[in-house]
Amino acid sequence: MADVYPNESTTDGSAAPSITTGAIRGSHKIHHSTESGLRVPARRIELSNGEHLDVYDTSGPYTDDSVGIDVHQGIHPLRRGWTDGREHRTQLESARQGVVTREMEYIAAREDLSPEFVRSEVAAGRAVIPVNRCHPETEPMIIGKNFLVKVNANIGNSAVTSSVEEEVEKMVWASRWGADTIMDLSTGSRIHETREAILRNSPVPIGTVPIYQAMEKVDSDPAKLTWEIYRDTVIEQCEQGVDYMTVHAGVLLRYVPMTAQRVTGIVSRGGSIMAAWCLAHHRESFLYERFSELCGILRSYDVTFSLGDGLRPGSIADANDRAQFAELETLGELTHIAREHGVQVMIEGPGHVPMHKIEENVRREEELCGEAPFYTLGPLATDIAPAYDHITSAIGAAEIGRAGTAMLCYVTPKEHLGLPNRDDVKTGVIAYKIAAHSADLAKGHPRAQERDDELSKARFEFRWNDQFNLSLDPDTARAYHDETLPAEPAKTAHFCSMCGPKFCSMKITQDVRDYAAKHGLDSVEAIDAGMREKSEEFAASGGEVYLPMAE
Amino acid sequence: MADVYPNESTTDGSAAPSITTGAIRGSHKIHHSTESGLRVPARRIELSNGEHLDVYDTSGPYTDDSVGIDVHQGIHPLRRGWTDGREHRTQLESARQGVVTREMEYIAAREDLSPEFVRSEVAAGRAVIPVNRCHPETEPMIIGKNFLVKVNANIGNSAVTSSVEEEVEKMVWASRWGADTIMDLSTGSRIHETREAILRNSPVPIGTVPIYQAMEKVDSDPAKLTWEIYRDTVIEQCEQGVDYMTVHAGVLLRYVPMTAQRVTGIVSRGGSIMAAWCLAHHRESFLYERFSELCGILRSYDVTFSLGDGLRPGSIADANDRAQFAELETLGELTHIAREHGVQVMIEGPGHVPMHKIEENVRREEELCGEAPFYTLGPLATDIAPAYDHITSAIGAAEIGRAGTAMLCYVTPKEHLGLPNRDDVKTGVIAYKIAAHSADLAKGHPRAQERDDELSKARFEFRWNDQFNLSLDPDTARAYHDETLPAEPAKTAHFCSMCGPKFCSMKITQDVRDYAAKHGLDSVEAIDAGMREKSEEFAASGGEVYLPMAE
């Protein structure tokens, strides 16, 4: 999704957006303090009945009205000093040694779980905390199937017209709406500066695909890639603070022919680069051969591997095929090697998969890769709806999230067609927050349903402003409502536009409740008993009424 | 969704849209002939490689360039005369007697199945053919779990500014994009004329909720409803040609208290009307008491029951609760009574249901209602995304469709917020075509994947126009692409805007294929064997390369 073409446009038509700041409508930033005094952010939605709901917050200082923003300065390096005095260990190594790091404590508060539980999941490799020591700006977060399902958004630079503000704004915009991590897929000559600007301003972990930058150094000829060029690129990015890196080390020479008769061959850019390299040199790739060395580098920064699925299916026809699962086996081998090195690992997954083949992906991944967090791109549940692939893939994403995928990489409406603009990015993030939350509900995450319940109560009580503010996108919910009933008093009116004032099902339900209240029937059982009595009286006086159809 | 407020707007801002006619871009109407000479429509998508794909077509004569349209005249009454000389039987009765009706023959051709299979599914009650004998304009279609999953779109009149053209256009617009049936939820004084205009111009079955019109006759006071008023309304609508009717006969007096402590009480308008009636009169409703009489009326027109779920959950919290399943049991009883009368039946379902509770709905419905076709409203998989409920519900719809639901009632982005405009209707229909098709793929419908495969091949071969034309919405797919690469030559360019000309994964895959071809390796096995040989040579010369990480 690298923005090779420059016609990015903004909602209001301006060319270079400034940074979006200020709280999301109807809410404000708060901080909870942990036992050891860490300040953990949340977003507080105030309700008109005097109550409030605190929700998980990915937006960083940009939505904190008490913090000034200067993108040339960068945001506050929250974690600076956290690792001082701590041995040079990764989160995985610390967890294995029984140490609860500050990151784990922070995450425990964010997810409302115990620090010990966080530690144990990291120790088991079932969860990762992508926090490069050189990215102190990160607000620690966790990716694992026993935590809230996370969402990643991809961004990329515009080759021609890019400014620091513009690039940073893409990250700010996506995380404002709920992106838990951002992948920077920028290309071109200013790739280093762009990434630097994003990292110094990002409160969420940043992922990259280092092979893209390495390709820049060899004039985009895969055959010219070498271990040395790649290694230096990885070190450069580690030093900058990249938190996780996609590495397509599972594309083996012998797997390449398995793709030749696919409907859509190899669709992963990284995968096809490595396949081309293997074919050109007729040997296994330097990513595979030098994997141990790579582990050593990532370990020293605590950068997390995101083992790429270079042979993922690009169409329904190719889902769950031999090439895909062969590569997954190799990713399993590599997972165990990385863990031996103390490096955190997650596994990337498809792509395009019909619904009935989705669960098998998760089961195999868990089995082969020791339950390393699965991180999937969608998948799209059908190929036939370009322009709506945020929807086709939200269907697959909800399904695979429910089955145990820990992070979902978003897809925008422009997938397969062009470059997403600002509105597309927001639409993609919201669609994926829906998928992730649907999965959280299905998995029975203890607090997930709170927000549904609060919103539904507000809806039922005609507290329109509360309904908007509790929604994933208060601005759009309000705007849609106002198209039909724009007057402010309507926000508290006891009817909605669908049925109008005379004809409202919710009003009739209220009458039912009032009836129960009037007769002193204040519990389900009491109402039931009270009404059954009346019904029985009635039945006794004309019992046939109850069996009118038994001819 | 009755349009009480008149601010419906059109894409181009005009007040009263004329009827949309003309083929969908990149395709044209064709007809296949059945053995007995029935002409069955399909939409032929012509491809640039000389091939074509015929797809199921719901759009009627409006996309047939050889047919003139005059909404005051109505469309050709295709089925006029089909029932002449046939005993006054319903499709269910005919099927049971072993008779393959013309409707079944027509449907068999549409769905590419045998007429005998269609007959047997109807005979078993597992499928319904909603065709009122007074609606000869209907192109016969079938609803059942062993057929393509169908989509319904709701429309409703604008109380103030409505013209015949405007009302007909809503139906034409929704069926153009794939709605298999339309429910007319109009209210107000011109309800009869509006319905007449829709029926005389509709090639798809029309459903209604007669209680809405009955309410108009009693000044919207549920307590004043009577069997006589309701019965006369039903007969009026049967005479006009309504193909299926929602009847909330399962709302029993004793179930009402079960809703009093729900988060969102009763959210079905029909359900709350009947609950209010039961409370006011302290007896079972006339719908339940007079159900047999109602069966007699529907039988004589072959109108299909759509037994309404008046107590469906309106929130995640209320899903699968006692009230919902109690009503479903009653719907099961009523299903068997209707079938004894020879009347076709489908069952309406929720609503709002988290993913893990979806399948239970289908299993219970099938068990209690003798596998009568299930017809669900979404369900929404979460409550927290008003303005995106076409997505929250497409997730639930795909899941419930996969589990066996036969028809999905669409939800638009304006659900819970206001009245859908033209764009919302299209978005809702497309989102539901995605859900239905995803379910068809998951259920292994024999021909469902053809379209995915054709589109993916076109995508991989950079046949951009074919990719657009094969998609559910060619206009939007093309427009999104053209935002980035508007020049016409780009439509056949061997790269796409995501990666640009130098850096394209699909091009690299082509190189892989070329490599295989150059070495005469033309099957997966041959390529595999040929390359394995080379790999083995390589391994023999430096085997450690293959185990670089085994420290």
Boltz contact constraints between the chains, C-beta under 6 A:
constraints:
  - contact:
      token1: [A, 1]
      token2: [B, 498]
      max_distance: 6.0
  - contact:
      token1: [A, 4]
      token2: [B, 500]
      max_distance: 6.0
  - contact:
      token1: [A, 5]
      token2: [B, 484]
      max_distance: 6.0
  - contact:
      token1: [A, 5]
      token2: [B, 497]
      max_distance: 6.0
  - contact:
      token1: [A, 220]
      token2: [B, 502]
      max_distance: 6.0
  - contact:
      token1: [A, 220]
      token2: [B, 503]
      max_distance: 6.0
  - contact:
      token1: [A, 253]
      token2: [B, 535]
      max_distance: 6.0
  - contact:
      token1: [A, 254]
      token2: [B, 532]
      max_distance: 6.0
  - contact:
      token1: [A, 254]
      token2: [B, 535]
      max_distance: 6.0
  - contact:
      token1: [A, 257]
      token2: [B, 527]
      max_distance: 6.0
  - contact:
      token1: [A, 257]
      token2: [B, 528]
      max_distance: 6.0
  - contact:
      token1: [A, 257]
      token2: [B, 531]
      max_distance: 6.0
  - contact:
      token1: [A, 260]
      token2: [B, 513]
      max_distance: 6.0
  - contact:
      token1: [A, 260]
      token2: [B, 516]
      max_distance: 6.0
  - contact:
      token1: [A, 260]
      token2: [B, 527]
      max_distance: 6.0
  - contact:
      token1: [A, 261]
      token2: [B, 524]
      max_distance: 6.0
  - contact:
      token1: [A, 263]
      token2: [B, 456]
      max_distance: 6.0
  - contact:
      token1: [A, 263]
      token2: [B, 457]
      max_distance: 6.0
  - contact:
      token1: [A, 264]
      token2: [B, 456]
      max_distance: 6.0
  - contact:
      token1: [A, 264]
      token2: [B, 460]
      max_distance: 6.0
  - contact:
      token1: [A, 265]
      token2: [B, 509]
      max_distance: 6.0
  - contact:
      token1: [A, 266]
      token2: [B, 509]
      max_distance: 6.0
  - contact:
      token1: [A, 267]
      token2: [B, 505]
      max_distance: 6.0
  - contact:
      token1: [A, 269]
      token2: [B, 505]
      max_distance: 6.0
  - contact:
      token1: [A, 272]
      token2: [B, 505]
      max_distance: 6.0
  - contact:
      token1: [A, 272]
      token2: [B, 508]
      max_distance: 6.0
  - contact:
      token1: [A, 272]
      token2: [B, 509]
      max_distance: 6.0
  - contact:
      token1: [A, 275]
      token2: [B, 512]
      max_distance: 6.0
  - contact:
      token1: [A, 276]
      token2: [B, 508]
      max_distance: 6.0
  - contact:
      token1: [A, 279]
      token2: [B, 515]
      max_distance: 6.0
  - contact:
      token1: [A, 282]
      token2: [B, 534]
      max_distance: 6.0
  - contact:
      token1: [A, 283]
      token2: [B, 538]
      max_distance: 6.0
  - contact:
      token1: [A, 289]
      token2: [B, 545]
      max_distance: 6.0
  - contact:
      token1: [A, 289]
      token2: [B, 548]
      max_distance: 6.0
  - contact:
      token1: [A, 291]
      token2: [B, 549]
      max_distance: 6.0
  - contact:
      token1: [A, 292]
      token2: [B, 549]
      max_distance: 6.0
  - contact:
      token1: [A, 315]
      token2: [B, 456]
      max_distance: 6.0
  - contact:
      token1: [A, 316]
      token2: [B, 452]
      max_distance: 6.0
  - contact:
      token1: [A, 317]
      token2: [B, 453]
      max_distance: 6.0
  - contact:
      token1: [A, 337]
      token2: [B, 549]
      max_distance: 6.0
  - contact:
      token1: [A, 354]
      token2: [B, 441]
      max_distance: 6.0
  - contact:
      token1: [A, 354]
      token2: [B, 442]
      max_distance: 6.0
  - contact:
      token1: [A, 355]
      token2: [B, 402]
      max_distance: 6.0
  - contact:
      token1: [A, 355]
      token2: [B, 438]
      max_distance: 6.0
  - contact:
      token1: [A, 355]
      token2: [B, 442]
      max_distance: 6.0
  - contact:
      token1: [A, 356]
      token2: [B, 442]
      max_distance: 6.0
  - contact:
      token1: [A, 381]
      token2: [B, 438]
      max_distance: 6.0
  - contact:
      token1: [A, 382]
      token2: [B, 437]
      max_distance: 6.0
  - contact:
      token1: [A, 382]
      token2: [B, 438]
      max_distance: 6.0
  - contact:
      token1: [A, 382]
      token2: [B, 452]
      max_distance: 6.0
  - contact:
      token1: [A, 383]
      token2: [B, 452]
      max_distance: 6.0
  - contact:
      token1: [A, 383]
      token2: [B, 455]
      max_distance: 6.0
  - contact:
      token1: [A, 383]
      token2: [B, 456]
      max_distance: 6.0
  - contact:
      token1: [A, 384]
      token2: [B, 451]
      max_distance: 6.0
  - contact:
      token1: [A, 384]
      token2: [B, 452]
      max_distance: 6.0
  - contact:
      token1: [A, 384]
      token2: [B, 455]
      max_distance: 6.0
  - contact:
      token1: [A, 384]
      token2: [B, 472]
      max_distance: 6.0
  - contact:
      token1: [A, 385]
      token2: [B, 434]
      max_distance: 6.0
  - contact:
      token1: [A, 385]
      token2: [B, 472]
      max_distance: 6.0
  - contact:
      token1: [A, 386]
      token2: [B, 471]
      max_distance: 6.0
  - contact:
      token1: [A, 386]
      token2: [B, 477]
      max_distance: 6.0
  - contact:
      token1: [A, 387]
      token2: [B, 473]
      max_distance: 6.0
  - contact:
      token1: [A, 387]
      token2: [B, 476]
      max_distance: 6.0
  - contact:
      token1: [A, 387]
      token2: [B, 477]
      max_distance: 6.0
  - contact:
      token1: [A, 387]
      token2: [B, 480]
      max_distance: 6.0
  - contact:
      token1: [A, 388]
      token2: [B, 430]
      max_distance: 6.0
  - contact:
      token1: [A, 391]
      token2: [B, 391]
      max_distance: 6.0
  - contact:
      token1: [A, 391]
      token2: [B, 394]
      max_distance: 6.0
  - contact:
      token1: [A, 391]
      token2: [B, 431]
      max_distance: 6.0
  - contact:
      token1: [A, 391]
      token2: [B, 434]
      max_distance: 6.0
  - contact:
      token1: [A, 392]
      token2: [B, 434]
      max_distance: 6.0
  - contact:
      token1: [A, 394]
      token2: [B, 391]
      max_distance: 6.0
  - contact:
      token1: [A, 395]
      token2: [B, 395]
      max_distance: 6.0
  - contact:
      token1: [A, 395]
      token2: [B, 398]
      max_distance: 6.0
  - contact:
      token1: [A, 395]
      token2: [B, 438]
      max_distance: 6.0
  - contact:
      token1: [A, 398]
      token2: [B, 395]
      max_distance: 6.0
  - contact:
      token1: [A, 402]
      token2: [B, 355]
      max_distance: 6.0
  - contact:
      token1: [A, 414]
      token2: [B, 480]
      max_distance: 6.0
  - contact:
      token1: [A, 417]
      token2: [B, 480]
      max_distance: 6.0
  - contact:
      token1: [A, 417]
      token2: [B, 481]
      max_distance: 6.0
  - contact:
      token1: [A, 418]
      token2: [B, 480]
      max_distance: 6.0
  - contact:
      token1: [A, 418]
      token2: [B, 481]
      max_distance: 6.0
  - contact:
      token1: [A, 418]
      token2: [B, 483]
      max_distance: 6.0
  - contact:
      token1: [A, 418]
      token2: [B, 484]
      max_distance: 6.0
  - contact:
      token1: [A, 418]
      token2: [B, 497]
      max_distance: 6.0
  - contact:
      token1: [A, 419]
      token2: [B, 484]
      max_distance: 6.0
  - contact:
      token1: [A, 430]
      token2: [B, 388]
      max_distance: 6.0
  - contact:
      token1: [A, 431]
      token2: [B, 391]
      max_distance: 6.0
  - contact:
      token1: [A, 434]
      token2: [B, 385]
      max_distance: 6.0
  - contact:
      token1: [A, 434]
      token2: [B, 391]
      max_distance: 6.0
  - contact:
      token1: [A, 434]
      token2: [B, 392]
      max_distance: 6.0
  - contact:
      token1: [A, 437]
      token2: [B, 382]
      max_distance: 6.0
  - contact:
      token1: [A, 438]
      token2: [B, 355]
      max_distance: 6.0
  - contact:
      token1: [A, 438]
      token2: [B, 381]
      max_distance: 6.0
  - contact:
      token1: [A, 438]
      token2: [B, 382]
      max_distance: 6.0
  - contact:
      token1: [A, 438]
      token2: [B, 395]
      max_distance: 6.0
  - contact:
      token1: [A, 441]
      token2: [B, 354]
      max_distance: 6.0
  - contact:
      token1: [A, 442]
      token2: [B, 354]
      max_distance: 6.0
  - contact:
      token1: [A, 442]
      token2: [B, 355]
      max_distance: 6.0
  - contact:
      token1: [A, 442]
      token2: [B, 356]
      max_distance: 6.0
  - contact:
      token1: [A, 451]
      token2: [B, 384]
      max_distance: 6.0
  - contact:
      token1: [A, 452]
      token2: [B, 316]
      max_distance: 6.0
  - contact:
      token1: [A, 452]
      token2: [B, 382]
      max_distance: 6.0
  - contact:
      token1: [A, 452]
      token2: [B, 383]
      max_distance: 6.0
  - contact:
      token1: [A, 452]
      token2: [B, 384]
      max_distance: 6.0
  - contact:
      token1: [A, 453]
      token2: [B, 317]
      max_distance: 6.0
  - contact:
      token1: [A, 455]
      token2: [B, 383]
      max_distance: 6.0
  - contact:
      token1: [A, 455]
      token2: [B, 384]
      max_distance: 6.0
  - contact:
      token1: [A, 456]
      token2: [B, 263]
      max_distance: 6.0
  - contact:
      token1: [A, 456]
      token2: [B, 264]
      max_distance: 6.0
  - contact:
      token1: [A, 456]
      token2: [B, 315]
      max_distance: 6.0
  - contact:
      token1: [A, 456]
      token2: [B, 383]
      max_distance: 6.0
  - contact:
      token1: [A, 457]
      token2: [B, 263]
      max_distance: 6.0
  - contact:
      token1: [A, 460]
      token2: [B, 264]
      max_distance: 6.0
  - contact:
      token1: [A, 471]
      token2: [B, 386]
      max_distance: 6.0
  - contact:
      token1: [A, 472]
      token2: [B, 384]
      max_distance: 6.0
  - contact:
      token1: [A, 472]
      token2: [B, 385]
      max_distance: 6.0
  - contact:
      token1: [A, 473]
      token2: [B, 387]
      max_distance: 6.0
  - contact:
      token1: [A, 476]
      token2: [B, 387]
      max_distance: 6.0
  - contact:
      token1: [A, 477]
      token2: [B, 386]
      max_distance: 6.0
  - contact:
      token1: [A, 477]
      token2: [B, 387]
      max_distance: 6.0
  - contact:
      token1: [A, 480]
      token2: [B, 387]
      max_distance: 6.0
  - contact:
      token1: [A, 480]
      token2: [B, 414]
      max_distance: 6.0
  - contact:
      token1: [A, 480]
      token2: [B, 417]
      max_distance: 6.0
  - contact:
      token1: [A, 480]
      token2: [B, 418]
      max_distance: 6.0
  - contact:
      token1: [A, 481]
      token2: [B, 417]
      max_distance: 6.0
  - contact:
      token1: [A, 481]
      token2: [B, 418]
      max_distance: 6.0
  - contact:
      token1: [A, 483]
      token2: [B, 418]
      max_distance: 6.0
  - contact:
      token1: [A, 484]
      token2: [B, 5]
      max_distance: 6.0
  - contact:
      token1: [A, 484]
      token2: [B, 418]
      max_distance: 6.0
  - contact:
      token1: [A, 484]
      token2: [B, 419]
      max_distance: 6.0
  - contact:
      token1: [A, 497]
      token2: [B, 5]
      max_distance: 6.0
  - contact:
      token1: [A, 497]
      token2: [B, 418]
      max_distance: 6.0
  - contact:
      token1: [A, 497]
      token2: [B, 419]
      max_distance: 6.0
  - contact:
      token1: [A, 498]
      token2: [B, 1]
      max_distance: 6.0
  - contact:
      token1: [A, 500]
      token2: [B, 4]
      max_distance: 6.0
  - contact:
      token1: [A, 502]
      token2: [B, 220]
      max_distance: 6.0
  - contact:
      token1: [A, 503]
      token2: [B, 220]
      max_distance: 6.0
  - contact:
      token1: [A, 505]
      token2: [B, 267]
      max_distance: 6.0
  - contact:
      token1: [A, 505]
      token2: [B, 269]
      max_distance: 6.0
  - contact:
      token1: [A, 505]
      token2: [B, 272]
      max_distance: 6.0
  - contact:
      token1: [A, 508]
      token2: [B, 272]
      max_distance: 6.0
  - contact:
      token1: [A, 508]
      token2: [B, 276]
      max_distance: 6.0
  - contact:
      token1: [A, 509]
      token2: [B, 265]
      max_distance: 6.0
  - contact:
      token1: [A, 509]
      token2: [B, 266]
      max_distance: 6.0
  - contact:
      token1: [A, 509]
      token2: [B, 272]
      max_distance: 6.0
  - contact:
      token1: [A, 512]
      token2: [B, 275]
      max_distance: 6.0
  - contact:
      token1: [A, 513]
      token2: [B, 260]
      max_distance: 6.0
  - contact:
      token1: [A, 515]
      token2: [B, 279]
      max_distance: 6.0
  - contact:
      token1: [A, 516]
      token2: [B, 260]
      max_distance: 6.0
  - contact:
      token1: [A, 524]
      token2: [B, 261]
      max_distance: 6.0
  - contact:
      token1: [A, 527]
      token2: [B, 257]
      max_distance: 6.0
  - contact:
      token1: [A, 527]
      token2: [B, 260]
      max_distance: 6.0
  - contact:
      token1: [A, 528]
      token2: [B, 257]
      max_distance: 6.0
  - contact:
      token1: [A, 531]
      token2: [B, 257]
      max_distance: 6.0
  - contact:
      token1: [A, 532]
      token2: [B, 254]
      max_distance: 6.0
  - contact:
      token1: [A, 534]
      token2: [B, 282]
      max_distance: 6.0
  - contact:
      token1: [A, 535]
      token2: [B, 253]
      max_distance: 6.0
  - contact:
      token1: [A, 535]
      token2: [B, 254]
      max_distance: 6.0
  - contact:
      token1: [A, 538]
      token2: [B, 282]
      max_distance: 6.0
  - contact:
      token1: [A, 538]
      token2: [B, 283]
      max_distance: 6.0
  - contact:
      token1: [A, 545]
      token2: [B, 289]
      max_distance: 6.0
  - contact:
      token1: [A, 548]
      token2: [B, 289]
      max_distance: 6.0
  - contact:
      token1: [A, 549]
      token2: [B, 291]
      max_distance: 6.0
  - contact:
      token1: [A, 549]
      token2: [B, 292]
      max_distance: 6.0
  - contact:
      token1: [A, 549]
      token2: [B, 337]
      max_distance: 6.0
